[in-house]
């Protein structure tokens, strides 16, 4: 029996979107661990609980679901697992289009009636037109559907669209189960349950740069051929890390070839078995969060030792070292930040500097390494055990305080050099160890 071409193409979305649209944020279970840009889906579930005739598909309301694994196999038992659990990830699901069973063929079409995403219909229809030469090529499908997922996410962000079902949070688990779904195409957004779409510094929506991206060419603003693109993502935040999730389009039910190990999703409707419950693995970008430390210096008295009443500043130099504790008990931590900074005085009083971009979760030691021959330390020369958090409020950040007084001896001054390179200020103290960002 000859199948209607247009219906076949419409059904292709149910078979390719999860595989094709999942950028580096998704991976096949059992696939190459940590392989970037290898978007593959494993289908799993009840193995065909819906009885299907030889021709025509039966769709049952509330019979479908999606399981989202938050921890890939190669990340189990690592800091990744610990931090993503702390990030309180939540799944929001938005119905793009309802699936309508085809009474003649083993497929379904879509209805956008009443959908907040009806404006995407033509883009989806165009993307569903198969290229005979490249219809099984992942990169081709990524280029077609990633922009649609981006457009859908922006609609949610700009219009504050309400999820189609109540959001489901992982709680303390590493998996989110979405059940009781009707057949159709959905936008899946993963974000922190404690974050809001409020435009703040920790809003659930943000942007990131996709390096060398082929999937997001239409979003790239550069002209140098690098194909970097700024895209919309959502985030979940733990104390020390930020997880960035790309929006995903998914469809249920879909077809999976269970003859392979692991089972993989097919690209056409001719092969495979219908699956009611999909299992996908999220692989967001994991970025460290940063905090600050404020070094406060008090000079009890100041005497100008220069000639001709030209004041000679008193320079105090500090070494800042941050160590990230080891996950293994008994092992030394890793130095994740090291810098040298200076504070100058031209009068008695108190001065301070703020050292930023220190990885949250690290422990900082600040040591006064030079005060010149004319000043003696009143306070200890080293302040250690300063725990860095992602706090940005200068009134609340960690502090290290030092105090000196003039001892009546002559001598010594240093200079602080500063250059600007690639938009970043770099500096070196006379008694430092090179240039620092």
N, C-alpha and C positions, 0 to 999 in steps of 0.2 A: 504494500500500500504506500503510495507516494505521500509524504508528509508535507504539510504546508510550510514553505520556507520561512515566511514571516513569523509564524508561531515558533518554529525551531529557534530562530534568532532571539526571540523574546525570552525563550526558556534558557538560553545560554547564560543569561545573567545569574540564574540560580546555580549554575554550575561553575562559574569562573570568578565571581566577585571576590569571594573570600580568598581564593588563591591569587587572583590577579591584583586585587586592591591592597593586599597586606604588604606595605613597604617593609623597611627594616624592622618595623614594630611587631611583626608576626613571624613565626617560624613553625615548620612542621615538627611535631614531636618525633624524635628518633632521627632527625636530619642532622646535618653537620652542625656541631655545637657552635653557636655564636656567629654563624655565617651571615655576614651583612648582605642585605639586599637579596635574600633568598626567601621570598614570600611564598610559603607553601602551607597548605591546610591539611590537617588530619581530620577526617570525619569519623565519628564514633557515635554509638547510641544503641537504640533498641533493635537494630537490624531488620527494620521493615515491619513494625507493628501494624502499619496501615496496609490493609489488603488491597492489592492493585490488580485490576483486570489486564488483559493482554494489551488493550488500547484504552486510553483515557486514564486520567489520574484522579484519585479520590483525595480531597483535602478535608481535614477534620479540624474544626475550630478548637483552639487551645491545645493541640496535640504536639506542639513543637517547642524546641528550647535550644539554648546556647550555653555551653559551659566554657568559661574563660579561665585558663590557668595563668596565674600571675608569675609563676616561677619556672623558667625553663629547666630541664633536667641538669644542665651543666652549672646552674646557679644554686642548686639545692645545698643547704647547709653553709652558705656563704653570707657575707655582709649584705649582699643584694637581697636575699630572702628576708633577713632581719629587718632591713630598712623599708622594703616595699610593704611588709605587714604593718609597720608603724605608720606608713603613709596613708592608711585608711582609704584604699581605692574603692571607688563606687562605679557601677555601670549604669549609664543612662541609655535607654533604647527609644528610638524615634521611628515610627512607621513612615516609610517613604511612599510605598505603594502596596496595595493589597493584591494577593495572588488570586487569580480566577482560574479554576480548573477547566481544562479543555476536554469536552466530552468525547472527542474523537481521537485525540493523540495523548501520548504519555508525557504531557508537559503542561505548563500553565502560562497565562499572560498576566498583565498588570493593569490595575485600575487606580487612578490618581484622584478619584472623586473624594472631595473633602480634605485632601491632603495639603498640609502647609508647604509641601515641597513640589507641588504640581508644576511649578515653573521649571523644574529640572527634567520634565518629561521628554522634551525634544533632545536634550543632551544625552539622556540615557538611551533613547531610541537610536540616535546616531552611533553611540558607542557599541550598541549591540550588533551593528552590521558587521558580520564576520569577514575578515580578510582571509581568503583561501590559502594564501601563502604563509601567513603569520598568526593564524587564529590560536595556535597553541603556544605562542611565544609569550613568556611572562612579561618581558619588558614592554611589548606591544600593549598588553592588557593594562599594565600599570599606567602607561601614558594615557590610555583612554579613560580609566575610571578614577584614578587618584584625584584629578581636578574636580570630578563630580562630588567625591567625598568632601573635598575642601569647600565647595560651594554650599553643600548641605550644612556643614559645621558652621559656616559663617552666618547662615540663616538662623540657626539656633542661637548663636551669639548675639546677633543684631536684633532679633525679634523676640528673644526670651521665650522660645517655643517650649511648651511643657512636654516632658517625656510621655510616650504612649502607655507605659506601664510604670508603676512605682519603682523608683531607683532601688537597686540592690547593692548593698555594701558587702565587702569581703569580711568585715569584722576582723577577727584575729586569724582568719583562714587564708590560704593561698589560692583559693578558687572561688569564682563567682558563678552561681547557677541562675540562669534566666529561664523560667518555664512558663507554661500556659500560653504560649504565643500562637497567634493565628498565622497562617501562611502568608508570606510576603517578603518585601525588601525592607531592610531596616538600616538606620544609621546607628552605629554603636560608638558611644563616647565614654571613655574611662577617665575618671578624674578623682581628686580628693574629696571625700565625703564632707570634709570640713571647710571646703572652699566654695566661694560664690562667684557668680558672673557679675562682678561689681567694678571691674576696671582697676582694681587696686594692684599694688605690687605683688600680691599673692592671689590674684584673681585666677579662677579655674582655666580661663582662656588666656593664651599668650602666643607668641610666635617664636620660631626658631629658624636657623639657616640650614638648609639641606644641601650639603656639599656634593658637587658633581652629580646633581640629580637629573636623571632622564625622565623621571615620572612627573616632574612638576615644571616642565619647561615654560609653560605659559605664565607661571608665577615668577619666573626669574627676571630681575630688573637689570642685571649686569649685561655688559656688551663685550666682555673680554673672552667669551667662549667657554668659560669655566662651568657654566650651567648650574651655578649655585642658585638656590631659590629660597625666598622667605615664605614659610608656610604657617598656617594656623594649626596649633596643637593645644591639647589640654594637659594639665599637670596634676600630680599628687606630690605632696611634700612631707618628708619625714624631718626629724631634727637636723640631720646632716646631709640629706640628699634630695634632689628634685628629679622626678620621673616625668618625662615628656611623652605623651601618647598621641599618635596620629589618628584622626577620625577614620572609621572603617565602615564600609558598606557590606552588609551580610544578607543572605537570603535563606529562608527555611520554607519547606524542606529542600534538600539538594541531593545530588547523586554522588556516590562514593564507590570507587572500585575496591572491593574487599578482597580481591585476589592478590593484592600486593601487600608487602609487609614493610612499613606500616601502611594501612589503607590510605589511599590518596584520592583527592577530588579530581574528577574528570572534567574535560573541557567541552564535551558534547553530550547530547541526550541519548546517544545510541548505546552507551555502555555504563555499567555500574548499577547499584541498587539505591533506591531512595533512602535517605537518612532523615530521621525526624529531629535528632538532637546532634548538634555540632559541637565538637571540642576544639578550641583554638587556644594557642599559647601567645600571650602578650610579651613582646620584647621592646619595652620603651627605651628611650635614651635615658641613661642614668648620669646625672650631673652633680658634682659636689656643690653644696651651699657654702657660703663664706661668711665670716664674721670679722670683728675688729678688736683691737686692744688699744687702749689709751694710755700713753706714757706721760706721767705728770712729774715735773721736776720743780722743786722748791729751792731757791737760792737765798740763804739767810742774810747775806750781805754781799755787796759788790763794790770793788774798788777799781777805778780806772787806772791801769798801769801804763797807758800809752803816753807819749809825749805830745806836747802842743795841744792838749785837751781834745785830741782825737780819740774817741772811745774805741777800745779794743774789745770786741765781744768775747765773752767766755763761752766756749763750746764744750758741750757734754755729749759723749758718743755712747750709743746703746746698741747692743747686739740682740736681735730677736730671733729665736729658734722655736719652730712649732713641730711637734712630733705626734703622728697618728699612732695610738696604741695598737699593738699587734692583737689579732683575733685569737692567737694561740697563747695560752698562759705560759709565762716564763720566757717568751721571746721578746727581744727588744722591739720597740716601735720603729716607724719609718719617719725620717725627717721630710716633711712636706712643705716647709717654708723656712727660709733663712734670709735675714736682711740686716743691714746696719743703718741706723738713723741718728741724726744729731739734733740737739736743741741748743739754741744760742740765747745768751742773756746780755743785755746792755744796762741792766739795772737790777736791783734786788727785787724779788717777787717770785711769781710762779708762771711757768710756761708749760705747754703740753703739745704733743703731736698724736695723731691717730694713725695707726698702721692697719691697713685693711687688706682684703683679699686673702685672709688666712682661712684655710679649710675648717669648716665647722666640725666639731668632734675631736679636734687636735688639742694638745696641751702645750702651752707656751711658756718659755723661760725668757725673761728679759734681764740682761746683764749690762751694767754700766761698765764699759771697757776703757773709758778715758774721761778724766775731768780736768786735765791739765795740772801743772805743778802748783797752781795757786789755790786750789780748792780741795777740801777734804770731805769725804763722805760722812754724813751723820747717820744715814740709814744703811741697811745692808746693800751690798753692790749687786746682789742677784735676787730677783723675785721669780719664783718658779711655781709650777702647779696651776697656772692660769688656764681654766677650761674655756675654750672658744665655742660660742653658740652663734647661730645665724642672726642674732639680735643686731638691728641697725640703728636703734635709738642711741644717740651718743650719751645720753644721760644714764643709760642702762648697760652699756657695754663693759666688758672686763677692763680693769685698770691695774697699772703697775706704778707705784709711787716711789720717788727718790728725793733725797734732801742733801744739800751740800752747804758748806760755809767757807768763807775766804780765810786762808791760813796765813796770810801776810807774806808769802813767798812770791818772787817774780816768776814769770815764765808762762810760756806756752799758749799757743792758740792754734786752732785748725780752721779749715775752710770746708764748706759744703758745695760741691759742684753739682750741677744739674743740666741735663740735656733733654731734648724732646725727640723721640724717635717713633715714627709710625703712629703718631697720635698719643703715645704713652710717655709719661714723664719718667725718666730714669735718673738716678743720682748716685753719687759716690762721696763718702766722707774721706777726709785726708787719711784717717787711720782705719778705713774700712778695707774690704777685700774685693773691690771691683764695683761694677755697676749693677744697680738693682732697680727693678720696676717699681 
